[in-house]
Amino acid sequence: MRHLSVPSDQTQVWLERCRAEGWLAPTGVMALENGRRAVPLNEHAPEANDPCWSGLLVVDLEPMTKGPAHWKERLPPALQQLPDETWPSAYEIQGDVLMVKLEEAALAHKKAVGQAMLDQLSSVRLVCADKGVMGDFRVRELEPLAWRGDEPSTQTEIREHGHRILVDPSKVYFSSRLSTQRMETLQQLRAFSNQLGRPLVVADPYAGAGPAFPLLLAEAGLISGMLAGDLNPSAVELLEANLERWTMKRDAPLAPAEVVCEDARAWKNQDRLCGRAHALLVNLPHDSFEHLPDLFPVFDRSNTSLLRGWAIVERDSLPGRTDRLKRLVASAGGTASETHVSEIKGFSTTRCFVVFQTTITWD
Ligand SMILES: C[S@@+](CC[C@H](N)C(=O)[O-])C[C@H]1O[C@@H](n2cnc3c(N)ncnc32)[C@H](O)[C@@H]1O
C-alpha cells in the first residue's frame, strides 16, 4: 500500500493535509527506520510524481494493522460462535512459556486455543495445556499446543527482583507467588547476620531451581557458604546451572558450597551436610513440619540459628502451631525465641499457607 515518507517533525502537517484532501487511508502512521514516518495513502491520493508531494517519496509498504485486542478474536470464526464460558479466562506465563488450564469443552479445540494465544502474544514462544501438578516433585503435566521455532522445550528463563532464573515448569517446581516471601527472607537473613555479626551459611534442602538464592548471593557480605539440594534430579540440574551464574562474579568462593540430590531427611547421615548451617530454609509446604525433626542436625550449634519455612496447614490447627514449633525445637535440644507461624494472605485454599520462623539457641 502507498505511504508518503515524511520527516517526523512534518508528520502532523501532512496528516492534516491528506485528511483534508480525502487522501488518508485509515491504517495508521508507521515509524520508518531512518527516523521518518510513513503516512498511509488511499486510492484517491495523486501519483508519486505529482508536484503536490513537494518532492517527498511515495513508498510501497505493508499497512499497519491493529490486531485483535483479545486472543479469542483470533479463533476460527466458527469457534467464536461458542459460548464465552467455553474458553479459559486466565493463564500463567513463566518466561516465554504460557500454561493454560482447559475445561472439557475447550479441550476439544485445544490446538486452536494454543494457536490463537500464540498469535496474540508475541512474547510467548510456547503455549501448553496445563493438566495439573503431579507427584512429590510437584511438577506440572504440560502438553505443548502451539509454538514458534523447532522442537518445543519447556525450559525458560524468568526475571525476579532483577535476577534471571532458569526454570522448567514441566520438570521442576517453581511459583512466582512466593517472590515477596523471598524478598522477606533476604531481610530476615540480613537482620540475623547483623545480630550474629558474621556472614551466614545458608541451607536450602528443598531448593528446587534455587529461587531463594539470587537475592541472598547478590547481597555483599551476607552469605559465606551454602548447602543446597533437592530430591528431584532435574531440579538439581537447573539449580547447578543457576548457581553457576549467580556466583560467577563473587570475589571469594563459597565455603561450604554443597549441591546435592538427596532426600533432605537423609542429610543428617552425611557429615559434610551437618553442623554447618546458621540459617535453614524449609519449603516443602505439605510436609514441612513433619520433616523438621530430621533437619535440625544441619545447624551449627556453636551459634544461634535461624529456621524459616513455609507450610500448608489446616486452618483450625493454626493457633497451636507456634507452640508445636517451639516443642519441636525443644526436642532437638534448643530453645526457640521470636517464634511465629503466620498466614500468608492471597493463597485461596480452605487450608492456610503459612510462613514460620524461629530463632534457636542451643543448650
Ligand atoms: C514447594 S517446592 C519448593 C522449591 C523451591 N524452594 C521454590 O521455592 O521454588 C519443594 C521442592 O522439594 C523437593 N522435594 C520433595 N521431597 C523432597 C525431599 N524428601 N527431600 C528433598 N527435596 C524434596 C521437590 O522436588 C521440590 O522441588
The ligand as an SDF file (V2000), in Angstrom:
LIG
                    3D

 27 29  0  0  0  0  0  0  0  0999 V2000
    7.4960  -26.5000   47.0720 C   0  0  0  0  0  0  0  0  0  0  0  0
    8.9280  -26.9300   46.1820 S   0  0  0  0  0  0  0  0  0  0  0  0
    9.9910  -25.6180   46.6380 C   0  0  0  0  0  0  0  0  0  0  0  0
   11.0570  -25.3690   45.6420 C   0  0  0  0  0  0  0  0  0  0  0  0
   11.8280  -24.0760   45.8300 C   0  0  0  0  0  0  0  0  0  0  0  0
   12.3130  -23.9300   47.1750 N   0  0  0  0  0  0  0  0  0  0  0  0
   10.9710  -22.8830   45.4210 C   0  0  0  0  0  0  0  0  0  0  0  0
   10.6140  -22.0930   46.2810 O   0  0  0  0  0  0  0  0  0  0  0  0
   10.6820  -22.7510   44.2250 O   0  0  0  0  0  0  0  0  0  0  0  0
    9.5270  -28.3030   47.0790 C   0  0  0  0  0  0  0  0  0  0  0  0
   10.7440  -28.9590   46.4700 C   0  0  0  0  0  0  0  0  0  0  0  0
   11.1500  -30.0140   47.3300 O   0  0  0  0  0  0  0  0  0  0  0  0
   11.5670  -31.1350   46.5480 C   0  0  0  0  0  0  0  0  0  0  0  0
   11.4010  -32.3220   47.4020 N   0  0  0  0  0  0  0  0  0  0  0  0
   10.2970  -33.0780   47.6090 C   0  0  0  0  0  0  0  0  0  0  0  0
   10.5440  -34.0110   48.5290 N   0  0  0  0  0  0  0  0  0  0  0  0
   11.8380  -33.8460   48.9230 C   0  0  0  0  0  0  0  0  0  0  0  0
   12.6740  -34.4850   49.8640 C   0  0  0  0  0  0  0  0  0  0  0  0
   12.2280  -35.5040   50.5820 N   0  0  0  0  0  0  0  0  0  0  0  0
   13.9370  -34.0400   50.0130 N   0  0  0  0  0  0  0  0  0  0  0  0
   14.4120  -33.0020   49.2740 C   0  0  0  0  0  0  0  0  0  0  0  0
   13.6560  -32.3590   48.3480 N   0  0  0  0  0  0  0  0  0  0  0  0
   12.3880  -32.7760   48.2020 C   0  0  0  0  0  0  0  0  0  0  0  0
   10.6850  -31.0680   45.3120 C   0  0  0  0  0  0  0  0  0  0  0  0
   11.3110  -31.6990   44.2270 O   0  0  0  0  0  0  0  0  0  0  0  0
   10.5280  -29.5560   45.1100 C   0  0  0  0  0  0  0  0  0  0  0  0
   11.4950  -29.0600   44.2180 O   0  0  0  0  0  0  0  0  0  0  0  0
  1  2  1  0
  2  3  1  0
  2 10  1  0
  3  4  1  0
  4  5  1  0
  5  6  1  0
  5  7  1  0
  7  8  2  0
  7  9  1  0
 10 11  1  0
 11 12  1  0
 11 26  1  0
 12 13  1  0
 13 14  1  0
 13 24  1  0
 14 15  1  0
 14 23  1  0
 15 16  2  0
 16 17  1  0
 17 18  1  0
 17 23  2  0
 18 19  1  0
 18 20  2  0
 20 21  1  0
 21 22  2  0
 22 23  1  0
 24 25  1  0
 24 26  1  0
 26 27  1  0
M  CHG  2   2   1   9  -1
M  END
$$$$
